[in-house]
Amino acid sequence: MASLIWTIVLLLGIAWLLGFSIDIGSWIHLLLLLAIIGIIYNLLITPFLAARRPPPPDY
């Protein structure tokens, strides 16, 4: 799940950078906001998910 979030953040960041060279309107700032939210979400949620992961089974 974390790799999916980082992929989305990367795509949004590239789209934001392209917004400086191509005049596509003000919605590009919304994409930047979504990328920042994705980064913050990933940084806050990932440690909690790792802590709640059950231990591997004993075989």
Secondary structure, 3 states (H helix, E strand, C coil): CHHHHHHHHHHHHHHHHHHHHCCCCCHHHHHHHHHHHHHHHHHHHHHHHHHHCCCCCCC
